């Protein structure tokens, strides 16, 4: 498949730079994938399309305030450090700006010495292993020193860091947020439960690879990034029962989708697991786990628009995206949402 098959014209002003004033008042495009029709709604209307017995699966990962701005000791050079993955103890894999200045032994100071980091190893593409030096509890210091690692297309930091988290974020470890969940308020989730919909949590820690553009002309040549996911025994048992009962499994976002499909693809059923996945869901993929999907509007030529195309068909997907552009929906992380469901 040629990458141009997943391209569409997106005016830059439709890229949302800030979240909706109220989470559940963002817009919602309801897509009936079997009938090939769609309706313009508001997100809190989603409850009208959920049925008693449905299972809503969320990704409860929590974003680390992993973007740090510091100064290199000895030269005073300004350096940006982005925590990607904890390797062991206080040593983290980091993406560094001004990377040529960061050699093994270089020390970066953040916020008047509250936190320091020493480079202990160099890797390619600006990646460094950094050992952090501090007094106290690392995550508490990180909350004080760090900024949210917003996507590159969002030009300014949030006034409130909590708006780059879901209201159910729980397990720290992501370099980016599962943004389809931004639209849920606690009040809406309570109403969904009261209607008889089961809500289950899985965890997938999102890496910066989620923003990595597809550079290859041939889609099949693209190498997906690896992400860590976890599913508990209780959640696995409840999902297997839902499948056996013929109830709909609704993924909140592409990250929950990748978790569910990765488990089902590897084991043929839902199991208690802690594993890594580089699953690439594109047209031709046969979904084994999910029936419905809640997701935001994605980048042209991205792996995420390919995932949506795999679920509803490429031509119908592009028709929906053209409609969204025409109706001035807001795109990407802080943008509006779609709910794809069938019969």
N, C-alpha and C positions, 0 to 999 in steps of 0.2 A: 504493500500500500504506500502510495506517495503521500508525504506530509501535507501537501497542498489540499488534499481531500478534506482536511479538518480545519481549514482556514475560513475566516469570515471577517468582515469589516467591523471594527469596533471603535467608535469615537472615544477619544481619550477622556472626555468629560463624563463618560458613563462609569469610569472606574471610581468606585466609592472611596473617599478619603477619610470618612468618619462613619461611625455606626449610626443606625436609626435612633432617634431620640428614645423610643421605647422598643425594646427587643422584638416583641411580637406584633409590632405595627409596621414592620417591613413588608414589602409586597411579596406575594406568593403566586407563582404560575402553577396551576394544577393541571397535570398532564395525564390524560387517559390513554395509556400506551397501546391498548388493544383497539380502541375506537379511533385512534389517531386524531384526537381533539384536545383542546386545552381551554382553560378559563383563567381570567385575571381576578385574583382575590387578594386578601390581606392575610398575613401568616397565621393569626389566631383562628382563621376560618378552617385551618387544617383539621381541627377536631371534628368537623362535619364529614370528613372523608375517612376518618379512622373508625374501625368497627370493633365492638366488643370481641375479645379473643385475639386481636392483633398483638404482635410483640414488637415493641420499639427498642432497637438496640443502639446504644450511645457509646461514644468513645470518651471515657472519663479522664483522659490524660490532662495534665496541667502544664501550662507553659512556664518555663524558667525565665526569669528576667535576665536573659543570658547575654545581652549586648552591653559591653563594657567599654568605656572610653578612658584611656590612661596615657601615661607619659613614660618613655623609655629612660631608665636611669643612665646618667652619663652624658646623654646627648640632648635630652628634652624633647625628642621627636614624639609627636602625637600618634598614638596607635589605637586602633579599634580592635577589640577581641570579641569573638562570638563563640560561646561554649556550644559544642556540638554533642559531645558524648563523654560520659565519665568512664575513664579507662580503669583506674584503680585508685582508691583512696582520694587524695587531693589532686590527682593527675587527670587532666581532661584533654580530649582532642578538641582543638579550637581552630576556627578560621580567623586569620589575622589580616587586617588591612596594613598597608605599608610593610608587607611581608619581607621584603629584601632586607629591611633594617633589623629583622628579628632572627638572630642566630642563636645557636645553643649557648646558654649562659646569659643571654639577655634577660634583664629584669624589668617588668612593667609595673608601675605604681598607679593605683586607682584611688581616687578620692582621699588625698592627703595621707596616703599610707595605710588606710583602713584595710586595704586588700592589696596584695602584691602577687605577681605571677612570674615564675622563672621558666624560660624555654628549656626543655630537657631533650627535645628531639625535633628534627625538621622532616616534613613530608611534602609531597607535591601540592601544587595549586594553592599555595598560601596556608596549608594546614600545618599546625604546630602542636606538639604535645607540651602542655603548660602545667607546671606544678604550682598550686596556689598556696600562699603563705598568709596566715591570718591568726587572730586571737578570737576565740568564741565559737559560735555555731555558723558554719559556712552558709547555709541557706538564709539565715537571718541577715548576714552581712550582704549576701547577694541581693536580697530584697531592698537593702538600703542603697547599694552602689549601682545595681544593674538597671537596664532599661528593657522594655519588651522588644523582642526581635521581630519587628513588623516586616511584612513583605517589602521588597524593593520598590514596588509601585505605590506604596503609601508614603507620602512625603513628610509627614510630621508625627511625632509621638502622640499617643492618646492622652487626653487630660486626665483620664481615669484608667489605670492599668487593668482594672477588673473587666473593662469592656473588651479586652483581648483575651478573655477567658469565658468559657461557658459557665452557667450558674451551677453546673454539677461537676466542674473540674475538681479532681481529687488527687491523682497520682502524678507527682512532679516528674518531668523528664522530656518534655517536648521542646523543640526549637521553633515550632509553629503551632497555631491553634487549629482544632477541628472545627472550622468556621461554620459548617452547616448547623451546628448546635447553638450558635449565637442567638438564634431567633426565639429560643425557648425561655420563658420566665418560669419561676417556681410555681406561680399561680396557674399557668397553662398546663404545666406538668401534673399538678394536682387534679385538674379537671380531666385530663387524659386518663389518669389512673381511675378516677371516679366513674368513667365511662366503661371501665372493664378492659382497658388495654394494659398489658404487662410491659414494664420498663426494665430492661436489663443493661448492665454495663460490661463492656470489654475495655481493654487498654491497648492502644497502639501509640508509641512515642514517635511523633512526626519529625523527620529530619529536614534539613534545608534542601535536600534533593527534591522535595515536593515543588519547589519553585524553579527547578532546573529545566531550562527549555529543551525541547527535542531539536537537536541540531542536525541529525541525520536526515537525508532526503527520503530514505526508505524507513518507514516506521519500525519494521522488524529489527533494524540494526540498533535501535535505541536500547541502552542498558539502564534498567531501573535501579534506583537506590534501594538499599536494604533498611528495613525498619523492624524494631522489636515490638512484639505483641504478646499479650497474656489473656487467657480465658480461664475462669474458675470452673471447678467441678459443678457447682450449683447452676451456673449460667449454662454450661454445656448440657446438663440434664434437662433444663427447662426448654432450651432450644430444640433438642431432639424430640421432646414431647410435642412441642408446637408443630414440628415437621410431620410427626406421626399423625397428629390431629388434623392436618391440612390447613392450619392457621397461617396467616400472612406474617412473614418476617420483614420488618421495615428497618432498613439501615439509615441511621442519621449520619449522612456524610460518606464520602468516598473512603475515609480511613476506617470506619466501622465496616464498610463493604469489603475492603481489602483483608481485614482481619477475619471476617466470617468466611469469605471465599477461600482464603489461604488455609484455614483449618479444614474446611470441607474438602478442598482439593487434595490435601496431604493425607487425611485420615478417612475420608468417605463418610464421616459423621462429625458431630461436635464433640470435642474431648477437652479435658483439663490440659492446658498446655502453656508453655512459655518458650517462645521460639522467634526466629527472624524470618522475614519474607521479603522477596523482591518481585512479588506477583505483578504482572503486567496485563491488565484487563483491557482488551481492545476488540474491535469487531471480529467476530468469529468465535469469541469466548462464549462458552455455555455456562450460564449462572447455575450454581448448585446450592447456594445458601439463601440468597435474598430474593424477595418477591417485589419489593418496592424500595424507593430511594428518595430521601430528602437531601438536596444538595444545592449549593450556590451556582452562580453562572461563572464559567471558567475561561481561562485564557485561550485565544485561538492557537491551534496546533499543539495543544498541551495533552499530556497523557490522561488528564481528567476529562477532557471533552471526548477523548477516545473511549473512556470507561462508560460515559453516558451513551455514546453512540452504540456501544456493544449491547446496552440494555434496550434501547428503543429504535435502533437503526440510524445509520449515518445521515441519510437524507432528511428524515423526520427531525433528527436532532438539530440540523442546520436550519430547518424551517422554524423550529422553536426559537433558536438563537436570533434569527432575523426578526421574528416577532418581538422578542425581548428588546432588541435594539430600537425597533420602530416605536415601541411603547415606552421607551426611556426607562427600562429597568436599570437598577444599579448593579454593577458587576464586581466580582471577586470577594475578598475576605469580608469586607464590611457591607457587601451588597445585599441584594434581594435573593429570594430562594425559589426553588421549584420542588413540587412533590410529584414523583412519577409513580403511578399505580395502575393496576390492571383491573380485571373484573372483580 
